[in-house]
Amino acid sequence: MIFVSCFNAFVSSISKLRGRNHLIRLNSTQKDESLINLLNKTFKMPKPTPHTVALKKQRLKLKEKSLKYNPGIVNLQVLGSGAHGAPRCLYVFTDQSRYLFNCGEGTQRLAHEHKMKLSKLEHIFVTHTSWENIGGLPGVSLTIQDVGVPQITLHGPPGTDLVFSGTRRFVVLRHLAVQMASCERDTVFEDNILSVRYVPLYSTAGRAWHNTPLSDKSPDRTTPDDSTDDDTDYYAYWHKGPRSRSNSPTNTGSPGKSKKRRHLSPDNRNNPRNLPPPGSISMAYICRLQDRPGTLDLKACVSRGVPPGPLLARLKAGEDIQLPDGTIVMSKDVKSPDEPGPVFIVVECPNEEFLESLTQEELFKRHQSETQRVEDAASLVVHFTPASVMTHPSYRKWMSLFPPSTQHLVLNDSNTCLGSVAVHRIQHKLRLLSEDMFPLLADHYEGSQNGSMSKHSEENDLDKLKESFAILPGQTLSTIHLRPQKILDWSPKLQMMPQAWRQETLSVEGFPDELAALRQQLATLPEDGEYPHVVFLGTGSCIPSKTRNTSGILVNLSESTSMIMDCGEATYGQLVRMYGCRTGNVLEGLRAIYVSHLHADHHIGLVALLRALPRSGRPVYLMAPKQIRTWLTTYHRHIQPVMHGVKLVPNDQLLYNNATLDSDVEAGLLDALGLAQVRTCTVTHCPNAFGFAITHRDGWKITYSGDTMPCDELVKLGKDSHLLIHEATMEDDLESEAKIKMHSTTSQAIEVGRRMGAKFTLLTHFSQRYAKVPVFSESFTPDVGIAFDNMKVRFCDIPKLPKMYNAMKLMFAEHYEEMEQKAMKRQLTLEREQRAKGLVN
């Protein structure tokens, strides 16, 4: 039995490699290939599709061809405004390739909604290694890997790529190479579209590191490996204040010698002893579009006797030519002058410590008012700098050095646009069913102008700057056209149209009558008991879509106490969208976070959430697989501190049949949450995946499956639950696919609830193919409901959910019919295959 269990677990791990996110990676050796082939044959697993390789070849051919031409279209588009809860991201679009400046958490979701395809993305420029700038890198990298991008180059401060080192166990990039550019001062990245000059800016600690000889740059104690339990804090080490580092045994420097600047090679790039103090360098970028070649005057060429053919191409390229008769034809005589490429600057001054470096940087002066060439003056400065720093007198003075014609685009916490319309559209439709269960979102005003919880939301500190400078506040989809003409397109693109959305649904045939019947039924149900209630922040699987974010569930246990179960990408942004300026109150009451397993769609949003927690002095309990320590410690030590006040409770110490958690720690956990018991069990999904159950002192019990196939252990854990929240990734006729990916179908999830005696089963974690509603089946009984993003469910609301099914089918009729047609096609295909094999008549 032990051998069978181990072998099944191993097969499960191999199967999981078919998924998008996973915990382990096989080496591509002949032995591994043979083993995978054997498993595929034995268990009839589908072979990996070769689409990625084909896409790579196609991309390389197109890129080779495009290098010969100068792009005719170059636009700067705001993707993420930098508002609280929104990513910071500037999208550079050309008709040949794409670039990103910063990639905050939630970038891929906005890109998907607004159809900003990432398939041509090859370069990402990061200004500062804060989560606001790099939190979206893991998700975006997985997405572009799926569409065949062969390589992505990161540009930024040293250590930017540590995010990939830390996430390598759960973000596996088998088909995407991540290269870190060496961004030394005065060096230039250049391609056929633009040139980018790197301008490092230093904090006080960063300047001290920069001025330290290479031989002294290693700390005088070794930083431990991240996999250990050592509490050594690399971040704190660099910020302890003045400390002599001249006692290094390798120090051979002497006064008067020039100080070498360290170059990050691939071999030592991830060694923390060779990196600057975390967060001490910010990278600014001076960008210039390549000059646009002038047009060739064919009449002038003909008058000078230039024959058709390659000579014309040489003249267009700027070469002078000699005709067969010896006549010299000058390019400038038959071609209009080249059009100089405009200059734009991207800058972030993270805090006041960087102001001195910013204001003293000579490279900027070449593009300010004192420049001697008009075409060198910056036409645009993009500010990722926080509002509190932008209003500092030194920063204002630096801005004043640019000519009056310079525009200033602001992407920071002073903005309020969260960037999505789709979430409001579906929420307003669902509000027709119940305004209590589908509350109005906090950023519901025109243009999404009420989502900020910033102290600047009532009085924007940048208003004073607007009196002196041409300030452009960041709003998603706002565009600056740099070529072919310089045009600002700042008209609002995100229009909130609640009346039109509601009318769209009310015009569906049969829906008004069904809605009237529903409201009559709901009016007879009681409306008592605010707590506990569950708020679904994300109900989709794998990757976020415009209507379903990845897993995240807020459980409000009382008015002042809450916990979160799983924390997919942009969970914090979903909190801001739900609660707006009240988000701080929610975080004040957050006592615990539970992570079911280490797939990225269940915990990559954890860093943003931990960073937002108030320093209240009370611990926040993090119940998670113990292996999460590696990622969080790497981030905490080498990028930004996030673990202050966080107490890790390994899930395997809370097992219902073998709890080993220290009694004092457990007592503190239960007291913080007001619970009688917290327990876990292992589930059938991937290594170190757990189910979870909480029992309140008042007697009610909630069980959460995480990701799993139907699991006997979960049935035992959740016995007699008042509410089971269970994943239902696939519809019933995709049972074989669900088995391969170690997930449950809807009917399987409902059966688990029946077996454990749960009073109600609420389904979540739907495949993104079910963008709006899953396929209903006969197993949907009065004790079953489905979850939506931004849905609030009290215990008294539970009986309402099944009564909404018919109205939902009509509300999303077009989507539902499409899913039914796909299901019918799959069934016909299966029957044809079975007839061909003689299995059916």
N, C-alpha and C positions, 0 to 999 in steps of 0.2 A: 504493500500500500504506500509506503514511504517513497519507493522508487516511482510509482505511478504518479503520485502527487508532484514530485520534483520534475518529472518529465512533462506533466501537463503545464506546470508553471513555466518551464523552459519553452514549450511550444507557444504558450501565451505571449512570452516575450518576443519570440521570433515573429509571431503574427502581428504584434504591435508595430513592428518595423514597417508594416504596410501603411500605417497611419501617418499623419502629418507631423505630429509631435510625439516624441518617445524619449525613454530614459536611457537606453543603451545603444551602442553603436557597434556593429560587427566590423572587424577588419576585412577588407576585400582581398582575402587570400584564397588560394585554390581550395583549401580545406573548408572554409566558410561557404564558398560557392557550392561545393558538393553537398554540404549539409542542408543548405537552403533548398537546393534542387530536390533532395530526398524528401524534405518536409513538404514541399509543394506537391510532389507526386503522391506522397502518402495521404495527405489531408486535402488534396485537390484545391490548393490555394491558387488564386489567380496570379499569373506572372506579372511583374511590374511592366507597365506600358512604356514603350521607348519614346514617348512624346517629348520628354525633356531633352534627349539627345538630338532629336530632329529639330526642335526649336532652336537649340544652340547653333546648329549648322546654318540654319536659315538666318539667324541674327548676324552671324559673322559675315555672311555674304552681303547682307544689306548694309552693314556698317562699313565694309570695305568700299562699297560703291559710294556711300554718302560722304566719305572723307574727301572726295574730289570736289565737293560743292560747298558753297557758303549758304547757310540756311536763310530762307527768305522770310521766315516768321520766328520771332523771339518774343515771348511774353513772360512776365513775372506775375504769377497768380498766388493769392493768399489762399492757403489750404486750412491751416490752423491759426486762429487769431492770437493765441497765447492767453486768452481769458482763463480765469479759474475753471478748471474742469475741461478745458479744450487744449489740444496740442499746439505747439509752436512749430510752424512749418511754412516755408516759402517754396513754391513749386516753380521751377524754371522750365518753361515749355518751348520746344523748338520743333520744327517739322522733321528733325532728324533724331534727336535724343532728348533726355530729360535729366534734370538735376534737382536735388533737394537741399535746401539750407535748413538744417535741423529737422528732427524726426521725433516729435513728441509722442507719448502714448496716446493712441487713438487715431494716428495718422492714416493707417490702412482702412479704417472704417469710413472716414470722410472721403478718402480717395475712391472707395468703392461707390459710395452714394452719389458723388458728383462726377463719376466716370472719368476721373483723372488717372488714366491707365499708367501703371508702373512698369510695363513690359519693356520700355526703352530706358529705364533708369540704370545708370552705371556709376554715378558719383553722388555721394552724400557728404555735405560740408557741415561740420558741427562747430558751433562757436564756443561752447563750454560743456564740460562733462557733467551736467546736471540732468536729472531724470526728465525735466521738461523738454530737453533737447534730444535725449537718446532713448527714452522709454519705448518708442515705437520701432526701434531698430530690429529687435528679434522678430516681431510679427511681420514687418515689411520684408525682411530678408527671406522668411519662409514663403511669403507670397510671390516674390519675384523669382525665387528658386522654382516654384511650381510652373511659372510661365516661361522658363527656359533661359533666364539671364545667367550667363556663365560666371560672371565675376562682378563684384561690387567693390569700389574703392572708397574707403573712408578718409576724409580729410578732417583734421582737427588737432586739438592739443594732444601731447603724448599721453597714452593710456586710454584713448577713446575706445579702442577695440577691446578693452578689458570686459566690456559688457558681453562680448561673445565668448571670452574665456570663462566667465562665470556661468553662462547659460548653456555651455556646450553639452551638458548632460540631458537637457530636455529640449534644446533647440538644435537639432542635428542637421547640418547643411552638407549633405553628401554631394550635391550637384552645384553648389555655389561656393566659389572661392572669395573670401573676404580679405582684401589687401589694405594695409594701413599705409597711407602716403607719409613720407617724411617731410613734414611741413616746417622747414627751417625758414627763418626770416630772410627776406630778399629772394627766396626761390619762387619759381612760378610754375603753376600747372597750366598747360596749354593744349588745346585741341583745335579743330577747325571751326569751332563755334565761339569760344571765349578763352581769355587768359585770366588766371586768378593768382594774385600775389598774396602770399601769406604774411600776416602781421600779428605776431604773438604779443599779447598784453599780459602784464604780470601783476599779481598782488604783492604785498610786502614779502610774504614767504616765498612766492615764486621768483621774485627778483633776487632774493638771497641765494636761492638754489641756482638760478641762472648765472650768477656771478661767482659761483663756487667752482674751483678747478675740477676737472673730470675725476681725478684720483680721489677727491674728497666727497664725491656725490653719494657713495654708498653709506647708509646708516651704520652706526657702530654697533648695532646688534642685528642679528639675522631675523627677518620677518618669518614666522612659522608658516608652514603650508596651510592652506585654507581648510583642508579636510580635518585638521586637528581641532580639539576643544580648547586650545590655548586662548586665553582672553586678551592676548596682546593686541592692541589697537593701533594699527598703522596710521590711521587718520589722526588719532590723538598724539602719536609720536611726533608727527611733523608740526603739530600746533601747540607744543608744550612751551614755546617761547624760546629765547636765545639759548643755544646749546652748542658747545664746541664739537666740531666733527673733524678736527685736524689731527686726531690721534689715530686715524686709520693706519694700519701697518703698511698699506699700499700707497700711502701718500708720498709722492716723490716731488711734489710741486715746491717751488721756492718763490719768494717774493720777487716781483719784477718780471716773471715769465708770463707770457700770454695764457689766458685761461681758455682751455678747450671747451667747446660746446658738444654735448653728448649727442650722438646719432643713434636712433632706435633701429637696430637691425631686427630682422625676423627672429633671430635666435634669442635676443634678450628683451624683446618688446614687452613680454608679459611678466618680467621679473620686477617686482615692486621696488626692489632696492635701487633700480636704475631709473625710476620714474620720479618726477617732481612731486612736491606735496600735493595731495588730492585737491582739485579745484583751484589750484593756484595760477593756472594759465588759461587765458581766454584767447581764442583765435579770431581775429578779424580778417576779412577778405576784401581786397580791392579787385573788382572784376571789370573787365573791359571786353565788349564784343569785338570780334575780329572785324577789321575794316571790310566794308562791302565793296567789292570790285566795281569800278565804273562801267558804264555800258559802252559797247563798241558802236561807233558810227559807221555803218556799212557803206553809206554814200561816200564818206571820206576815204574809206579803204579802197573802194572802186576807183575813185578819182586819182588815187596814187598807184593804181595798177596792182593791188594785192589780189592774187587769185584765190578762189575758194579752197579751203583745206586747212591743214595744220597751222599755216602761218597766221590765220585769223585767231586761233586759240592762243598762240604765243603773244600776239598783240594784246589780247584781252587779259592775259596774265600779267601784263606790264612789261613785257620784253620788247626791245627794239629789234627789228628784223632787217635783213638785207635781201632784196629781190634778186632774181637771176641776172638782171641787167646791171647789178651793182648799186641800185638805188637803196638808200637807207630810209626806212620808214620808222619814225619815232612813235612809240606807243602813246605818249601824251598828246600827239597831234590827231589821233583817230579814236581816242577813248576819253570819256568824261572822267574827272578826278574820282579817286576812291572816296567812299563815304566813311569818315572816321566812326569807329564803334563807340557808342556811349559808355560811360563809366558809372557803375553803381558800387556802393560800399555796403558790406554787411558787418555789423558790429554788435558786440554785447559787452557791456561793462557790468559784471555780475553784482558788484558792490563797490562801496566807496574806496576800498583798498586799491582798486584798479585805476582810479581816476588819474593818478600821477603818470602812470605808464601811457594811458590814453592821450592825455593832453600834451605829453612831451614827444610823442611819436612823430618823427620827421616824414615818414612815408605818406601820412595823410595830407601834409601841407602841399604836396604836388597836385592835389585835387581840390584844394580850397581856393579861396578868393585870390591868394597871391600867386596862383599858377600863371605861367607866362603864355600858355596856350589855351585858348578857349575850349578846345575839344577835350582837354584833360580835366576840366572841372566836373565834379561829380554831378550827374543829373539826378541821382537818387541815393539816399542813405537809408538803409533798413536797420531799424533799432530793435534788437531783442533785449535791450537794456531794461531792467525793471523801472516802473514809473517813479519809485522813490529815489532812484539814482538819476534819472533823466531831469528831475527838477532841481538837482544840486547845482549851485552856482558854477562850479567848474565844468560840469557837463554842458550847461547852457552856453557858457563861454566858448567851449569847443564847437558846439553847433553853430554859433554865430560866425565862425571863421569860414563857413561855406557860403558861396554866393547866394543871393536872394532867389535865383532860379532853381536851386536845389530843392527837390521834394524830400520829405522825411516820412517814411512809412514806419509806423509803430506797431510792433507785434509783442505785446507784453500784457501784464496783469491789469492794465487800465482798460483793456477792451472787455466787451461783454458778449460778443457773438460766439456761441458754442458750435455753430457750423452745420447743424442738422435740421432739415425740414421734415424728413421722413418719419422721425419719431413722433413729431407733433401730429402729423397727418393721421397716423394709425391711432394715436391716443384720443384725438377728437372723435374719431369714428367709434371707438370702444366706449367713450363716455356716454354715448347714446344708450348703452346697456345699463351702466351704473356709474354715476359720478363719484360715488364713494370708493369704489374699487379701482377706478381709473381716474385719479385726480388730475387736475390741471397742472401741467409741468411748470416749474418755476421760471423758465425762460420763455414764457408764452407770448410776450408782447411782440409787436411788429419788429421784424429784423432780429429777433432773439436778443432783446436788449435788457433782460432782467435776470440773467443767469449768474451774474457775478456776486460773490460773497466778499469782494474786496472792500477795503475801507474807502476806496475811491468811487464806489458805485453811486453815491449820492452827489458827490462833487469831484469831478475828475481833475486831478492835479495837473493834467496836461493842458487844461483850458488856458492857463497862463502862457504856456509855450505857443499856443495857437495864435496868440496876438503878435508873435515875432517871427514865427516860422510857418512854412507850408506843411502842416501836419496832416498825414493821412492815417486815420485809425484803421486798424486791421479788421476786415470783415471777410469771411469766407467767400471766395469766388471773385473778389475785387481784383482787377487786372490792370497792370501797367504794360502797355504795348511798346516795346523798344524798337521793333522792326516789323514791318516796313516803315511805319510812322510812329513817332512818340505820341501816344494818346493815353490818357487816364480814363479808365472805365470804372467809375466808383458808384454807379447806380446800384441800389440794393438788389441783390440776386436772390436772397432768401426771403420769400414772402409768406407770412403766416395768413392763411385763408380759412379759418375755422368754419365760417358759414358755408363756404363753397364745399368743403370736405364733408360736412354733415349733410348738405343737400345732395351731394353725390351718392351717399348711402341711402338717404330717404327716398331717392328716385328709383331704387332697385325694386323691381316688381315683387310684390308680396311682403316686402320688408316692413312698411308702416303697420300693417295689420299684425304681423308677428311681434313687432316691438310693443304694440299696445297690449297684446296678450301677455307678453313677458312682464311688463310693468304691473299689470294687474296681479300676476302671480307673486311678484317680489314684494308687493305692498302688504301681503299677508304674513311675511316672515319677520321675526323679531330683529330689532336693531340695538342690541345691547352688548356691552363688553368691548372696550377699545383695545385691551391688551389680553393676551399677546396678539400681535399681528405680523404678518410676513410681507416684505416688500421685495419683489423680484427685480433685481437690477440687470440681470442678464439671463436669458433663457435659451440661447443658441449653443451649438457645439462647434468646436474646432476653430473657426474663424468668425469674426464679427460680420454681420450684415447690416444694412441700413435700418432694419426693424428689430433685429434680435442681436444683442450683444452677447459676449461669452459669459460663462457662468459667474453668477454673483447673487447672493440672497441675504438680505438684511432681516434679522429677526429682532423686532422690538419687544423685549420681554416685559418692560414696564415703561412708564413715562420717562425715566431717567437711566434705563439700562438696556443695552442692545448688544448683539453680536453679529458677525458676518460669517456666512458659510460659503467658502470658495470666493476667489477674488481674481476673475479674469481681467484681461486688458481693459483699461478705462473704467473700472468699477468706481473709482473715485469720481470720475467725470459723470457717471450715472447718478451718483449721490448728489452732486451739484445740480444736475438737471432736475432731479426730483425735489430737492429741498431748497435750492437757491441760497439765499442769505442765512437760512436756518441750518445749513450743513454743519457749521461749527458746533451747534447744539447737539447734533447727532453724534459727532466725533467725541464730544465731551462725555457722552454716555456709553461709548463703545468700550466694552470690557474684554472682549475676546474675539479672535478670528480663527476660524477652522478651515484648513486646507485638506481636501480629501486625498489628493495625489499630485504628483509633480509633472503633470502635463501642462504646457504653458498656458493653455486656455482656462486653467483653473487657478493660476497663482501669479501670472506675470504682472498683474495689477497691484500686487502686494506692496511694492516699493513706494508707489505714489500714495497709497493709503497710510503707510507707516510714516512717511514724511509729513503728512498732513495732521497727524495726531497731536493734540495739545500736550505740552509738558506739564501734566497735572500732578506728577509724583506718584500716581497710582499705576501699578503694572498693567500692561495689556498682555493677556495670555494668548500665545500663538500655538494652537494645537495643529500639528502638521507632521508629515513624515520627517524623521530626524535628518534625512539627507538634504533637507532644504537649507540646513545650516551652511553648507558649502557656498551656495549662491548668495545668501544674505550676508555671510561673513566677507566674501569677496567684495561685494558692493560696499558694505559698511567700511571696510578697511581701506579700500583703494580708490573709491569714487566719492561717496558721500556717506556720512553717518546716519543710519536709520534705525539702529537697534537699541537706542537708549530707551529704557523703560519697558522693553519687550521681553517677556519670559517665555521661552520655548518649552512646550510640553509635547514630547514625542507621542504620536498617535498610538504606537505599539505599547505604551505604558497605560493606556486607557481601555484595553481589551475587556469586553464584558465578561469573558470567562478566565481572564488572567491579568487583572489590573495590578501593575507594579509601581504606580506613581507614588512618590513620597506623600505620606498622609498630610503633612503640613501644606504642601503645594496644592494637593487636591482640595483641602479645606478652604484655602485662599481662593481657588478657582470657583468653587461652588458658592462661596459667600459673595464673591464679586458679581456673579450672575443671578443670585437668588434661586439656585437650582438645588434639587435633591440628589441628582445623579447625572454624570456625563460619562458615556461609554462609546467605544468603537468596536468594529469588527473588520477583519480582512474581507475584501470582496474580489470578485473574479474580473479583473480588468487588466492590470499591469502590476509589476512588482511594487509593493508598498502602496497599494490603493486601499482605502478604508471607507466603510460606512460609519454613520454617526447618529447617536440618539441622545436627546436631552429630556430629563424628567424634572418638571417644576415642583416646587414645594406645595403648590396648590393641587398637584395630582395629574395635570395634563402632560402629554408626551408627544414630542415631534421627532421623527426619524428622517434622515437624509441619506440617500443611497450613494451620492457621488456618482462616478461612472462605473458601471458594472453590467455583466450579464446577470440573468436570474441567479440568485445566490442564497443558499440555505442559511449561511451564517447571518445574512442580513435579516432573514425571516425571524431568526431567533432573537437577534438584537432588538428588532422593532416590535416584538410581540405586544399586541393590544395598544398600538399607538393611536392617538387621536388624529394625527395627521402624518401621512407618509409622503414625502417629496421624493419622487423617483424619476430617474432619467428615462426617456422614451425616445431615443435617437432616431429609430427607424420605424417605418410603417410595417404592418404585419407581413406583407408579401416580400419583404426584404430581410427575412430572418437569416438567410445564409450570409448575407453581407454583414448583418449585425453580429453574427457569431465570429466572423473573421476579425472584426474590429473590436470585439469584446464589449459590445453594447447590448441594450435591450430593445425589443420592439414594444409598441404600445400595449399589446395584449399581454406580453410577458410581464411588463411592469405592473399592470393591473392585477395579474394573477399573484404576483408577489405580495401586493397589498391584501388580497383576499386571504392568502395563506397565513399572513402574520396577524390577521384579525384587525387590521387598521380600519378605523371608522371612516376615513376618507383618504383617497389617493390623489395627489396633485402631480401632474406630469410636467416635466421640463426637459431642458437640454435637447431640443429638437435639431435635427439636421438642418442645415441652411437651405436645403431644397424645400423645406416647409417654412417659407419666409413669413407667412401670416398665420395659417392654422395647419395642424397636422390632419391626416386622413382619419376620420371617425370610423369606428368599427362597432360590431355588435357588442363588444366587450365594454363599451362606454355605458356604464350603469349609473344610477343616481348617486353613487358614492365615488364618482371619478370626475376630475376637472382638469383643465389645461391652463398653463401659466403663460402670461405675456410679460414682456418688459414693462416696467413702471406700473405693475399691478400690485395693489395693496389688498391683502386678504386677512380679515379678522375671522375668528372662529364663527361668529354669527353670519359671515358672508359665505361660508363654505356651501350651504345648501343652495345658494343662488347659482353657482357655477354650472351645474348640469342643465339647469333650465335655460341657459343661454345658447345651447348648441345650435338649435334651429335658426336663431337669429344670426349667429356667427356664420353659418353656412350660406345664408343669403347675403350677408354683409360682404363676404369674400367669395362670392359665387364664381367669379371669373377664375380666381386662383384655385378654388376647390375643383372646378371642372377640369382645369389643366392637370391637376394631380391625379384625378380619377382616370383621365385619358392615358396618362403615362402608366398608371397601374394596369390598365386594360391591355396596353401594348406589351408590357412585360409578361402578362399572363398568356397572351396569344403566342409570344415568342417561345415561352416555356412549353406550351402545348405542342408547337411545331417541332421543337427539339425532342420531346418525348415520343411523338409519333415517328420521327425519323429513326429513333432508336428502338421502335417497336414496343415501347412501354405502355402505350395507350392505343385504342382502336381509332 
